[in-house]
Amino acid sequence: MPTFRPPTVREGPAGPGALFGRYKLNEGITVLKNGAAYTQWRNPSSDTLAAATIAYRGGYEYTIDAAEAAALTAAGYGAYVT
């Protein structure tokens, strides 16, 4: 079965001070499916998550079926489907 890991973005600083200012962390981006459309959210509210047909929270890996893998690939998320 294919898997989907939503995209990430590198953000920094990792904390206060000069030392942490040099480091960046990967921040997961949530991908929501509503009907046939996919949208990206940085910090979705609980209501936004509940209203979505499918919610792929950033930072997690999901097992998906072949049809969903094809839909994600067609929507431009092919690099995140394995």
C-alpha positions as CSV (number, residue, x, y, z in Angstrom):
1,M,0.0,0.0,0.0
2,P,1.3,3.5,-0.8
3,T,2.0,6.0,2.0
4,F,1.6,9.8,2.1
5,R,3.7,12.1,4.2
6,P,2.5,15.7,3.9
7,P,5.1,18.4,3.0
8,T,7.2,20.3,5.5
9,V,8.9,23.7,5.6
10,R,12.1,24.7,7.4
11,E,11.5,27.4,10.0
12,G,13.7,29.1,12.4
13,P,15.0,30.2,14.8
14,A,14.6,27.0,16.8
15,G,14.5,29.0,20.1
16,P,15.7,32.2,21.7
17,G,19.3,33.3,21.8
18,A,22.2,33.4,19.3
19,L,22.8,29.6,19.4
20,F,19.2,28.6,18.6
21,G,19.0,31.4,16.0
22,R,21.3,29.4,13.7
23,Y,19.1,26.3,13.7
24,K,15.9,25.6,11.8
25,L,13.2,22.9,12.4
26,N,11.0,21.1,10.0
27,E,7.4,22.2,10.4
28,G,4.7,19.9,9.0
29,I,2.0,21.3,6.7
30,T,-1.5,19.9,6.9
31,V,-3.2,18.9,3.7
32,L,-7.0,18.9,3.6
33,K,-9.2,17.3,1.0
34,N,-12.7,18.8,0.4
35,G,-14.4,17.0,-2.4
36,A,-11.8,16.6,-5.1
37,A,-9.7,19.7,-4.1
38,Y,-6.7,19.7,-1.8
39,T,-5.6,22.7,0.2
40,Q,-2.6,23.3,2.5
41,W,-2.9,24.8,6.0
42,R,-0.2,25.7,8.5
43,N,-2.3,25.8,11.6
44,P,-5.9,24.6,10.9
45,S,-8.5,25.1,13.6
46,S,-10.5,22.1,14.9
47,D,-13.5,23.3,13.0
48,T,-11.5,23.4,9.8
49,L,-10.2,19.9,10.4
50,A,-13.7,18.6,11.2
51,A,-15.2,20.2,8.0
52,A,-12.7,18.4,5.7
53,T,-13.5,15.2,3.9
54,I,-10.0,13.9,4.7
55,A,-7.3,15.6,6.9
56,Y,-3.6,14.7,6.5
57,R,-2.0,16.4,9.5
58,G,1.6,17.6,9.0
59,G,4.3,15.5,10.6
60,Y,2.6,12.2,10.2
61,E,2.7,9.3,7.7
62,Y,-0.5,7.9,6.3
63,T,-1.3,4.6,4.6
64,I,-3.5,5.4,1.6
65,D,-5.1,3.3,-1.2
66,A,-4.0,3.4,-4.9
67,A,-6.9,5.7,-5.9
68,E,-6.0,8.3,-3.2
69,A,-2.3,8.0,-4.2
70,A,-3.3,8.8,-7.8
71,A,-5.5,11.7,-6.7
72,L,-2.7,13.2,-4.6
73,T,-0.2,12.8,-7.4
74,A,-2.5,14.5,-9.8
75,A,-2.9,17.4,-7.3
76,G,0.8,17.9,-7.2
77,Y,1.7,15.9,-4.2
78,G,3.4,13.1,-6.0
79,A,6.8,13.8,-4.4
80,Y,5.2,13.0,-1.0
81,V,3.6,9.7,-2.0
82,T,5.8,6.6,-1.7
